[in-house]
């Protein structure tokens, strides 16, 4: 029986976080009333000419530099001709023969272990289309052109991925890059970061690519994974049954978890590309490229490796801390004030728990009341023995919600840990006297009883007893169990 393997390439559309559109000064603000942010250029009025947004070019070049691409200078804009109600001129301004960026790569965890390199074919600039709003109950459709002209870059990968897991790993890596750069807000629900997936299967050992299908407009990591997995299985079943995969564009139905045919797949010649006569070649001066190179921040994967070295924790555990640049900055600031490993554990445990409990955004520390200094101070209080780890855990929700500094909270509530040896010895003696049978069981070899005895002391002291001193006192008074 023939065994098939999948071959996957992704086309990722990234909405650039400029204030104005690619070829006019209309706002790119999301959620405005329909057709509020529209001018003669967006609406393709006769005689209206495009003027290129320089900041969009800088953002696009930053993405290319971060992915080790070659920046073409000049690059050319072209007209991609197709007709749709949300595309007033009947063409999209894109790039074809000379895109802004070519080459480059992304390194991801491979299915077989180790690092897998996924090639970047090209990164080109283009303007987004508008949006059709269908109202079947009224028997009509409306067109909203607010989004028309919004600047995009399309990042086209080589067909180097072999599974849904690898595709999502690649997509997450790209997401981290564009959000760390600040060129995209990363809001997938609003369509700021979305992708099309090209999926094909072929017999294992075959070098020639199979017939591919394109899955359009996938806008969540979960949907990308589910859609690709379904499409791989669909194509394998089709091939094993003697059928033929048809080259087409398909849509993913989230509710039924299936892909359905949308239209036959277009090729480049269908779009009749030709250079846009209204736009000059784009030249990015070498001096400006050097300035952009110098401004590149540390990328998520590099930061992840450094955090692993700093804390001694596994890379997999620390991935949460680099999900956003702001969160990584928060950790780095706190880790500079206290033990980095303990700071990481507090953020991965109590802090993430409170984010989920309160609905706070895990990647947006600026929206929290708690500061990096508060996290570091809380770690320090436990380290110095001022409070126990249990008390730190118990008061964390209140500190997270109020933004109060731990030292003042502990002092005001009288939560300081009891480390006075005399007071703790009296408490230990009282517990030994009140629990003769448990003490006898411990001396008879039942070591687990010690936890019960320590717990009784903690109960008497309302959790304030220093557990290390309590354990030491019990060991001295009861000796080793036989």
N, C-alpha and C positions, 0 to 999 in steps of 0.2 A: 504493500500500500504506500502511495506517495505521501511523504511528509512535507508540509508547506511551512514557509516562514513568512513573516510580515515585513514589509518595507514601508517606512513612514517618513514623510517630510511635512514640515509645518510652515504655514504662511501666517505670521503674527502681525496683527495691525495694532499699532501703538498710537494713541491720540496724544499729540504733543501739548504740553501744558502752557501754551501761549495765551495771552489775554485776548488776542485778536486772531482772525482767520488767516489762512495761508496767503490769500491774494487780495484781501481788503481789510478794512479796519473794524468790521463788525465784531461784536463780542462773541466769545466762545462759551459764555456762561450756560451751564446746564439748567434745565427746568423752567426756562422763561416761557411766557405764553406763546402759542404757535405763531411763527412768522414774525416775531418781534425783532430778531437780530438778522435782518435781511436788507441788502442794498442792491443797487443795479448790477454789481458784479456777481453776487450770490445768485441773483435771479436771472443772470445771463441776458440782460437787456442789450439790444443792438448798440454797438459803439462803446460799451463799458469794457475797460482794459484792466487786466490783472496787474497788481504790484506785489512783488515777492516779499514775504515776511522774513526779515533777516534773522530774527531770533529763532524761527523755526529751522532755518538752515543750520544755525549753531547747535541747536538741540539734536538734530539728526546727525551731525558730524560727531557730536559727543558720544552718541550711541555706537557709531561705527568705530571710533577710537577705543571705546571700552571693550569692544568685541574683537579687537586686533584686525580690523578691516583696513583696506587701502582706500584712502579718500581720493576720489577722482576729481580733478580740477583741470578742465571744466567737466561739469555734468550737464545733462540736457533734459528739459521737460518736453513731454510728448502728449498728444491727445489720444486718449483711449476711447474709441467710439462705440457707444451702445446707447440704446434708447430705453428710458424708464421714466415714469412720472416724476420721481424725486431727483432727477438729473436734468435741470432746465436746459443746459446748452446741447444736450445730446452727446456729450463726451465728458470724460473725467480727465483732469490734468494730472498726469502721472509721469514716471520716468521709465524708459525702456532700454534703448541701446547703450546709453551712458548713465547709469544710476550714480547717486552720490557716493555710495560705498560698495565695495566688492571684497570677496575673500573673508577671512576671519574665521572664528570658531568659538564654540562653547564646550566646556568640559563638564560632563555629568557622571554620576555613578552608573556604571553599566550593569546589565542584568547578570552578567557572568562574574561580577565583582570587579574591583579596580575602577579606573577612570576610563570613560569613553569620550572620544572627541567627535563632536557633531560640527560639520562644516557649515559656514554661512555662505550662501551663494551670492546674495546681494542685499542691500538695504536701500530702498528707494523712497522718495517723498511723493506724496499725492494728497489731493484734497478729498474729503469725505463727501458722500452724497447726502441728500436730505432723508426724510423719513415718511413712509406712507402709513397712514392710520386708517385701517379698514373698519367700516361700520356696517356689518351685514344686516343688522336689524333695520337700518335705514336704506339699505341697498346702494350704498355709496362709499367712496374712499376720499380721505382728505390728504393733502400734502403739506408737511411742515418743513420749511427750508432753514430752520434755525441751525441745524447741523451741517448744512451744505457749505462746503468751503473750509471746514475745520481741518487743521493740518494733521496729517498722519505720516508715520513711516511704516513701511511694510518690510518685515524681516523675513527673508526667504531662506530656509535651511536646505542643505543637501538631504537626500533621502537616506540618512544614516542611522535612523532609529528603527528598532526591531520589535517594540512592544509598546503597549499603552503606558506602562510604568516609565519607560525611557522618555516617551513623549512628554509626560507630565513633569518629569525631572528637568527636562530641557526648558519647558515652559516656565516652571517656577524659577529657574536660574535667570532666564530673560527678565521675568517680572522683577526679581531682585535688582538686576542691573539698572533697568529704566527708572525704578522708583528711587534707588540710591542716588542716581544721577540727578533726580528732581525734574526730569523731562516729561514725566507722566504721573498723574495722581493715582494710577493703578485701580481705579474704581471699575471693576468688571461689570457690576450691575448697570452702570451707566454707559457701558460699551467702550470705556477708555482703553481696555486691553482685551482683545478678542483674537480668535485665530480660526483659520481654515486648515483642515488636516487632509493631506493626500495619502491615501492608504491603498496598498496593493499587496498581493501575496504571490509567491513563486515557489517551486519545488526547492527544497534545501539542496545547495550545491550549484544551483542555476545562477549565472551571472547576469542574465538579461532580466530587466524589470518586467513585472507583470502589468496588466492593464489597471490603471488606478481610478479610484473614485475620489471626489473632493467632498468633504464634509464641511458645510458652510456655517459660519457665525457661531462658533462655540465660545461661550463667555463665562465658563467656570472650570476650575481644574477637575472637579468631579465629573462634569458633563463631558469634558474632553476624554477622560479616562473611559467612561462608560460607552461613549459613542465609538471610539476607536476599537474597544474590545468587541462590541457588537459587530462592527463592520468587518473585522478580521475573521470572526466566526462565520459571518454570512458569506464572505468570499471563499473561505475554505470549504464550507459545505457545498457551495455552488460548483467549485472545481472538482471536488471529490465525486459529485453526482454527474460529472460530465458536461456541466453547463459552461457558459462563457460569461466572464465579468464584462459589463458594458461600461465604457468610459462616460461618466456622468457626474453631475453635481447632486448631492443628496443632503437632506435636512435631518437633524436628529430630533426625534420626538421624546421629550423628557419623561412624559407621563407613561408612555408604553415601552420606553427603553428600546426603540427601534430606529433605524434610519430609513427614510423614504425618498424616492426619486423626486427631484425638483425639475431638472432640465438636462439636456445633453451638454456635455462639457465643452466649453469654448476653448479654442486655441488662440495663439497670438494673432494669427492672420485674420481671425474673425473680428478682432477689434480694430483692424486697419490703422495701426499706430502710425503717426507721422509727427515730426518735430512741431511744437507749438510755435506758430509764427509771432505770437504776441509776447513771448518771453525770451530773454537773452540767455546764453549759456551761463551757468552758475560757476563762478570762480571763488574758491576759498583761499585767500592768501596764506602762504606758509607761516607767516608770523602769527596769524590768527589761529592756525592749527596748533602751533607750539603753545600758544596761550591756553587753548582748550585742553591739550595734553597735560599741561601743568595743573589744571583745575580738577582733573579726575580724582574722585575720592577712592578710598580703599573699597574694593568690591566685596560683596557678601561672602563669597567662598574664601577669600583671603582672610577676612575678618574672623570667619568661623574657625579656620586653622589656628589663628593667633589666640583666640579665646580658649581653644582646647589646650594649647600649650600653657596658657596663663592659669587655668583652673585645674588641669589634670582630669577633667571630665570627658566622657566620650563625645565625639562630634555629633552623633545622632541626638544626644540630649540637649545640645546647645543650639540646634537649628532654630528653635523658637526665638532665641535672643537676637538673631540676625534677620528676622522676618521683615523688619523695617529699619531704616537708618536711625530713626529717632530712638527706637527701643535699644539698639546696639549702643548708641551714644549714652543712653540712660544707664545701661549696665556698666559701661566703661567708666563713667563718672563715679558710680557707687563703688566699683571695684578698686578705684584709686584711693578710696578712703577706708576700706576694710578688707578682710580676707576675701580674695576674688572667688575662691571655690564656695565659700559660705554665702556670699552675695548671690552667686549664680543659683545655688540651691534654694535660697529664699525667693528669688524671682521666679524660678521654674515651679516652685511649690505654692506657698501662700499667695504670692502676688498674682500669678496666673489664675489661681482659684478665685480670687476676689474679682478679677476682671470678668470672668465668666458669670459669677454670681450677681454682679451689679450691671452687667451689660456694657462695661467700659471697653473701649477699643484696645486690644492688646498691642497694636502697633502704633498707638498715638499717646505716648506718655504725657504730652502737653495737656491732655484732657483729664488727667488724674489729679487728685488733690495731693497724693503722696509724691515726695521728691526723692532723688537719688541719695541726698544727704540723710533722709529719714531711714531709708533701707540700710545704709551703712551704719548709722547710729544704732539701729536695732540689733544688727549683727554684732556690733561692739559691746552692747550691753550683755548679750549672751556670752560672748567671749570672756568678758571680765568677771562673769559670775554674778552680775548685778541682778539678773533675772534668769529663770530657767528657759530652756527651749520651748517647754510647754506653755509657759506664760507668754512668750513671744508669739507663739502660734495663736493663742487665745485672744490677744489684744490686736492682732494684725488687722482684722476686719474694720475695727473702729479707727485705727490709724490710717488705713487706706481711704476710708470715707471722709474723715475729718481733715487730714493733712497735718495733724498735730505731730510735733516731734516726740519720739519715744521717751527721751529722758524726762521731759516735763510731764508726760502722761503717767509714767511709772511713779514719779515722785508724788503727783497729785492723788493717785489711787492707792498709794502705799503698797506697791507691788514688788518692792525690792526683795531679793532673795535672802533668806536667813542663812548666814554662813558662820554664825557664832557657835563655836564647837561646844561650849557649855550648854547652851539652850538646846542644841540638837541632841546632845548626849542624854539630856533629861527626857526628851521625847522618845529616843530610842529605848531607853530603860523602861519607860512606861509601856511601850508596845510589846517589849519582851515579856514583861510581867503579865500583861493582859492576854497574851496568846501563847500560853505554855505548850499546848498540843502542837501548834504550828512550829514552835521552836524545836520541840522534840523531833518532829518529822524532818526538819531541816538537818538537825544533827545526825539523823539516821540515814541521810543521803539524798533527800528530796530537795535538790538545789532550787527548783522552781518556786519553792515556798518563800525564798528571799524576796522575790518580786512583790509578793503579797505583803510582807512585813514592811518593805520600803514604802509601798503604797499607803499603808496605815499611817506612817510618819507624814507623808505628803498630805494625807487627808487632815491630820491634826493641825498642820501648819498652813492649810488652805493653799497647798501647792507651792509654798514659798521656800521650802527647805532645799538647801543645796544638795542635789542627789549624789554628787561625788563624795561629799563628806559623810552623808548618811550611809552609803554603802561601805565606806571605810570603817565607820563605827560598828556596824553590824559584823563585819569581818573580824574586827578585833575582839568583839565581845562573844561571838558565837564560834569563831574558829572555822576551819575547813570541815565540811560534812564528811562523815566516815563512809 
